[in-house]
Amino acid sequence: MVLNSPEDIEEIWDDDDPDAGHEETSEPVERLRIVTDKRQEPLRIDKFLMNRVEGATRNKIQQALDEGFILVNGSAVKPNYKVKAGDEIVVFDTRRPESTEVLPEQMLLNIAYEDDDVLIINKPAGMVVHPGCGNYSGTLVNGLAWYLQQENIDTDGLTRVGLVHRIDKDTSGLVVIAKTEKAMADLNGQFKKHTVHRRYIALVWGDLAEDEGTINAHIGRNLRFRKIMDAFPDGEHGKEAITHYKVIERFNYVTLVELRLETGRTHQIRVHMKHIGHPLFNDATYGGDRIIKGTVFTKYKQFVENCFKILPRHALHAKELGFTHPRTREWIQFDSELPSDIAQVIEKWRTYTAGMTKQLKDKLDT
């Protein structure tokens, strides 16, 4: 089954529409690397690439340059940059996931709810949601393609086989799947209008100053490292992103928080929490996989390392998901249990904090 296979070069730099509620867009992958020879005369880069990439249009090349998907000597440049001898030019491909052939695969899916219109999946950590470069099998979409075939559902009209939104590979929790084109269009509309309820639970580094708050900072690709995202508080780059947080429990050096998404940008929670100085616990991409807060004692370091072993991923779980049912128009909402790895680490921190409090009390009493 092929959802779409565009060969046109114009598709190379297209990215997912973040307004459709997508929490994870396709990562840019290097597709072309050119080192100009010593006889290269100065030439605008858009004209240079139009001569090198068959079928490319100046509009798409300029768009890719503006979005930073074309680098010269490791940095983004403007369309009027003139290529010179010895320049290294790298072009990144962010083709939509639906351009990938989806092969149905039988796999165990944790189905939280199902009716004729929607399917709610409780995705485990470690499962990639959709096929992409390096992940063409074993994804949630591969499993859904097989599952929906067994129900004789025609998936050819369903973008990404009914996938309405996505969560990161190492984020666990609830994902809604549309089983009909009508449900797909309706749910996409709800995500775009930001009327879908999404509540996440996360363990973050540090002791937040406020019990609750809102983070409002644009999110876009890092200007230098295109595979990661960054926050732009002044709004000069990226797109609007709003996250609401509330403290659930404090453990001195880490804090358990709930987060509600008002928008759905790539890595939004992870980027926003890093932006305010509280990266997710064991988030290797955004600096949470080392000790951010705490003591210098060896026992403490060993305690944190043990927690990392129990939870070898960032501590984020999509716990609640609610929306208006596309057929009945009734509000439906779902809740999922915290996975054991996050639950175990929370309990370890709770015990550790209680022990510290007791030691302090004993010292004060003596």
C-alpha positions as CSV (number, residue, x, y, z in Angstrom):
1,M,0.0,0.0,0.0
2,V,1.4,3.4,-1.0
3,L,-0.2,6.5,0.5
4,N,1.6,8.9,-1.9
5,S,4.9,8.7,-3.8
6,P,5.6,12.1,-5.2
7,E,8.9,12.2,-7.1
8,D,8.7,16.0,-7.7
9,I,11.5,17.8,-6.1
10,E,9.0,20.4,-4.7
11,E,8.1,17.8,-2.1
12,I,11.6,17.6,-0.7
13,W,11.3,20.6,1.7
14,D,7.6,20.3,2.6
15,D,7.0,19.8,6.3
16,D,3.9,18.7,8.2
17,D,1.4,21.4,9.1
18,P,1.9,22.0,12.8
19,D,-1.6,23.4,13.0
20,A,-3.0,20.0,12.4
21,G,-2.0,19.0,15.9
22,H,1.2,17.1,15.1
23,E,3.6,16.9,18.0
24,E,6.3,15.4,15.9
25,T,7.2,16.3,12.4
26,S,9.5,14.4,10.0
27,E,13.2,15.0,10.9
28,P,15.3,16.5,8.1
29,V,17.7,14.0,6.5
30,E,20.7,14.9,4.4
31,R,19.9,14.3,0.7
32,L,22.5,16.2,-1.2
33,R,26.0,17.4,-0.4
34,I,28.1,19.4,-2.9
35,V,31.6,20.8,-2.6
36,T,32.1,23.3,-5.3
37,D,35.3,23.1,-7.3
38,K,38.1,25.7,-7.4
39,R,36.8,27.0,-10.8
40,Q,33.4,27.9,-9.5
41,E,32.5,31.5,-10.3
42,P,30.2,33.5,-7.9
43,L,26.6,32.6,-8.5
44,R,23.4,33.0,-6.4
45,I,22.7,29.8,-4.6
46,D,19.1,29.5,-5.8
47,K,20.4,29.7,-9.4
48,F,23.2,27.3,-8.6
49,L,20.8,24.7,-7.1
50,M,18.3,25.0,-9.9
51,N,21.0,23.9,-12.3
52,R,22.0,21.0,-10.0
53,V,18.6,19.6,-8.8
54,E,16.4,18.4,-11.6
55,G,12.8,19.8,-11.5
56,A,13.5,22.2,-8.6
57,T,11.8,25.6,-8.7
58,R,13.3,28.8,-7.5
59,N,10.3,29.3,-5.2
60,K,10.9,26.0,-3.4
61,I,14.6,26.5,-3.2
62,Q,14.1,30.0,-1.6
63,Q,11.6,28.6,0.8
64,A,14.0,25.9,1.8
65,L,16.7,28.5,2.3
66,D,14.4,30.6,4.4
67,E,13.6,27.6,6.6
68,G,17.2,26.6,7.0
69,F,17.0,23.3,5.1
70,I,20.0,24.3,2.9
71,L,23.3,25.0,4.7
72,V,26.5,26.4,3.3
73,N,29.6,25.6,5.2
74,G,27.4,24.6,8.2
75,S,25.3,27.8,8.3
76,A,22.0,28.9,6.9
77,V,22.2,31.5,4.1
78,K,19.9,33.9,2.3
79,P,18.8,33.3,-1.3
80,N,21.0,36.0,-2.5
81,Y,24.2,34.3,-1.1
82,K,26.7,33.8,-3.9
83,V,28.3,30.4,-4.1
84,K,32.1,30.5,-4.3
85,A,34.9,28.0,-4.9
86,G,35.2,25.4,-2.1
87,D,31.8,26.0,-0.6
88,E,30.2,22.9,1.0
89,I,26.4,22.9,0.3
90,V,24.1,20.5,2.2
91,V,20.5,20.0,1.2
92,F,18.1,18.4,3.7
93,D,15.0,16.4,2.8
94,T,11.9,16.7,5.0
95,R,9.5,14.9,2.7
96,R,6.1,14.1,4.3
97,P,5.8,10.7,5.9
98,E,2.9,9.9,3.6
99,S,5.4,9.7,0.8
100,T,6.7,6.5,2.4
101,E,5.4,3.1,1.4
102,V,3.5,1.6,4.3
103,L,3.8,-2.2,4.7
104,P,1.1,-3.7,6.9
105,E,2.7,-5.6,9.8
106,Q,0.9,-7.7,12.4
107,M,1.8,-6.5,15.9
108,L,0.2,-6.2,19.4
109,L,-1.6,-2.8,19.8
110,N,-2.7,-1.6,23.2
111,I,-6.2,-0.5,22.2
112,A,-7.9,1.7,24.9
113,Y,-11.1,2.3,22.9
114,E,-12.6,1.6,19.5
115,D,-15.8,2.2,17.6
116,D,-16.7,2.6,13.9
117,D,-15.1,6.0,13.7
118,V,-12.1,6.3,16.0
119,L,-9.4,4.2,17.6
120,I,-7.5,5.1,20.8
121,I,-4.1,3.6,21.1
122,N,-1.9,3.6,24.2
123,K,1.5,3.8,22.6
124,P,4.5,2.3,24.5
125,A,7.7,4.2,24.7
126,G,10.2,3.2,22.1
127,M,7.7,2.8,19.3
128,V,8.0,5.1,16.3
129,V,4.7,6.5,15.2
130,H,5.1,6.7,11.5
131,P,7.6,5.3,8.9
132,G,10.5,7.6,8.0
133,C,14.1,7.6,7.2
134,G,15.6,4.7,9.1
135,N,12.3,3.5,10.4
136,Y,10.4,1.9,7.6
137,S,9.0,-1.0,9.7
138,G,7.8,-1.7,13.2
139,T,6.0,1.6,13.5
140,L,2.6,2.3,14.8
141,V,1.3,3.1,11.3
142,N,2.6,-0.3,10.0
143,G,0.6,-2.0,12.8
144,L,-2.5,0.1,12.1
145,A,-2.3,-0.7,8.4
146,W,-2.5,-4.4,9.2
147,Y,-5.2,-4.0,11.9
148,L,-7.5,-1.9,9.8
149,Q,-7.1,-4.3,6.8
150,Q,-8.5,-7.0,9.1
151,E,-11.6,-4.9,9.6
152,N,-11.9,-4.4,5.8
153,I,-11.3,-0.6,6.2
154,D,-10.0,1.1,3.0
155,T,-7.0,3.0,4.2
156,D,-6.1,4.5,0.8
157,G,-8.0,7.6,1.6
158,L,-6.7,8.0,5.1
159,T,-3.6,10.2,5.4
160,R,-0.9,8.2,7.3
161,V,-3.4,5.4,7.7
162,G,-5.7,7.5,9.9
163,L,-3.0,9.2,12.0
164,V,-4.4,12.4,13.3
165,H,-1.5,13.5,15.5
166,R,1.7,12.0,16.8
167,I,3.9,11.8,19.9
168,D,7.6,11.3,20.0
169,K,9.2,7.8,19.8
170,D,10.2,7.8,23.5
171,T,7.0,9.5,24.8
172,S,4.4,7.0,25.9
173,G,0.6,7.5,26.0
174,L,-2.6,8.1,24.1
175,V,-2.9,8.6,20.4
176,V,-6.2,8.9,18.4
177,I,-6.7,7.3,15.1
178,A,-9.4,8.1,12.5
179,K,-11.1,5.1,10.8
180,T,-13.0,7.1,8.2
181,E,-12.2,10.1,6.0
182,K,-15.0,12.0,7.6
183,A,-13.6,11.3,11.1
184,M,-10.1,12.3,9.9
185,A,-11.3,15.6,8.6
186,D,-13.3,16.4,11.7
187,L,-10.6,15.5,14.1
188,N,-8.0,17.4,12.1
189,G,-10.3,20.4,12.4
190,Q,-10.5,20.1,16.2
191,F,-6.7,19.9,16.5
192,K,-6.4,23.0,14.3
193,K,-8.8,24.9,16.4
194,H,-7.0,23.8,19.6
195,T,-10.1,22.3,21.2
196,V,-8.7,18.9,21.9
197,H,-7.8,18.2,25.5
198,R,-4.2,16.8,26.0
199,R,-2.8,16.4,29.4
200,Y,0.8,15.1,29.8
201,I,2.7,14.1,32.9
202,A,6.4,14.8,33.1
203,L,9.3,14.6,35.6
204,V,11.5,17.6,35.1
205,W,14.8,18.8,36.6
206,G,14.7,21.5,39.3
207,D,12.2,23.0,41.7
208,L,9.9,25.2,39.8
209,A,9.4,28.7,41.3
210,E,5.7,28.8,40.7
211,D,3.0,26.2,41.2
212,E,1.6,26.8,37.8
213,G,2.2,29.0,34.8
214,T,2.2,29.3,31.0
215,I,5.1,29.1,28.6
216,N,4.6,31.2,25.4
217,A,7.6,31.0,23.1
218,H,7.7,30.3,19.4
219,I,9.2,27.0,18.4
220,G,11.3,26.3,15.3
221,R,14.3,24.3,14.1
222,N,17.6,25.2,15.8
223,L,19.3,27.7,13.5
224,R,22.5,25.6,13.5
225,F,21.5,22.0,14.3
226,R,18.5,21.3,12.1
227,K,17.5,18.0,13.8
228,I,16.6,19.6,17.0
229,M,14.1,22.3,17.9
230,D,14.6,25.6,19.8
231,A,12.5,28.2,21.5
232,F,12.4,31.8,20.2
233,P,10.8,34.0,22.9
234,D,10.8,37.1,20.7
235,G,8.9,35.3,18.0
236,E,11.4,36.2,15.2
237,H,11.6,32.5,14.2
238,G,9.4,29.5,14.4
239,K,5.7,29.3,15.1
240,E,3.6,30.2,18.1
241,A,3.6,27.6,20.8
242,I,1.8,27.7,24.2
243,T,2.2,25.2,27.1
244,H,0.4,25.4,30.4
245,Y,2.0,23.6,33.4
246,K,1.0,22.8,37.0
247,V,3.1,21.3,39.7
248,I,1.9,17.9,41.0
249,E,4.6,17.0,43.5
250,R,8.0,18.4,44.4
251,F,11.1,16.3,45.2
252,N,13.6,19.1,45.8
253,Y,15.9,18.3,42.8
254,V,13.1,17.2,40.4
255,T,9.5,18.1,40.1
256,L,6.5,16.1,38.8
257,V,4.3,18.3,36.6
258,E,1.2,18.1,34.5
259,L,1.2,19.9,31.1
260,R,-1.6,21.0,28.8
261,L,-0.9,21.7,25.2
262,E,-2.6,24.6,23.5
263,T,-0.7,24.2,20.3
264,G,1.1,21.1,19.0
265,R,4.6,21.9,17.8
266,T,7.5,19.5,17.3
267,H,9.0,18.5,20.7
268,Q,6.9,21.3,22.3
269,I,6.9,20.2,25.9
270,R,10.6,19.2,25.8
271,V,11.7,22.4,24.2
272,H,9.5,24.7,26.4
273,M,10.7,23.0,29.6
274,K,14.3,23.3,28.6
275,H,13.6,27.0,27.7
276,I,12.5,27.8,31.3
277,G,15.5,25.9,32.8
278,H,13.7,22.6,33.7
279,P,14.5,20.0,31.0
280,L,12.8,16.7,31.2
281,F,14.5,14.0,33.3
282,N,16.8,11.9,31.1
283,D,16.0,13.8,27.9
284,A,19.2,13.2,26.0
285,T,18.3,15.6,23.1
286,Y,17.6,18.6,25.3
287,G,20.2,18.2,28.1
288,G,18.2,16.2,30.7
289,D,20.4,13.1,30.7
290,R,22.9,14.5,33.2
291,I,22.6,15.8,36.7
292,I,21.2,19.4,36.5
293,K,20.2,19.9,40.2
294,G,21.5,18.2,43.3
295,T,24.5,17.5,45.5
296,V,28.0,16.5,44.6
297,F,27.9,13.4,46.8
298,T,28.7,10.0,45.2
299,K,25.6,8.4,46.7
300,Y,23.4,11.0,45.0
301,K,25.1,10.5,41.7
302,Q,24.6,6.8,42.0
303,F,21.0,7.3,42.8
304,V,20.4,9.4,39.7
305,E,22.3,6.9,37.5
306,N,20.0,4.1,38.9
307,C,17.0,6.2,37.9
308,F,18.4,6.6,34.4
309,K,18.7,2.9,34.1
310,I,15.1,2.3,35.2
311,L,13.9,5.0,32.8
312,P,16.2,5.0,29.8
313,R,14.2,7.7,28.0
314,H,12.8,11.2,28.7
315,A,10.1,11.2,31.4
316,L,7.0,12.2,29.5
317,H,3.6,10.4,29.2
318,A,0.5,11.5,27.3
319,K,-1.9,10.7,30.0
320,E,-5.3,12.2,29.0
321,L,-6.9,12.8,25.6
322,G,-10.3,14.3,25.0
323,F,-12.3,15.5,22.0
324,T,-15.8,15.8,20.5
325,H,-16.8,12.6,18.9
326,P,-16.8,13.1,15.1
327,R,-20.2,11.3,14.7
328,T,-22.2,11.7,17.9
329,R,-20.8,15.2,18.8
330,E,-20.5,14.1,22.4
331,W,-17.4,14.9,24.4
332,I,-15.3,11.8,25.1
333,Q,-12.2,11.6,27.2
334,F,-9.7,8.9,28.0
335,D,-7.1,8.4,30.7
336,S,-4.1,6.1,30.8
337,E,-2.0,4.7,33.6
338,L,1.6,5.9,34.0
339,P,4.0,3.3,32.6
340,S,6.0,1.3,35.1
341,D,9.3,3.0,34.3
342,I,8.1,6.5,35.1
343,A,6.1,5.2,38.1
344,Q,9.1,3.5,39.5
345,V,11.3,6.5,39.2
346,I,8.7,8.8,40.8
347,E,8.5,6.4,43.7
348,K,12.3,6.3,44.1
349,W,12.4,10.1,44.2
350,R,9.5,10.2,46.7
351,T,11.4,7.8,49.0
352,Y,14.7,9.7,48.5
353,T,13.0,13.0,49.4
354,A,11.3,11.4,52.5
355,G,14.7,10.1,53.6
356,M,16.3,13.5,53.3
357,T,13.5,15.2,55.2
358,K,13.8,12.6,58.0
359,Q,17.6,13.2,58.2
360,L,17.1,16.9,58.4
361,K,14.4,16.5,61.1
362,D,16.7,14.2,63.2
363,K,19.5,16.8,63.0
364,L,17.2,19.6,64.2
365,D,15.9,17.4,67.0
366,T,19.4,16.7,68.3
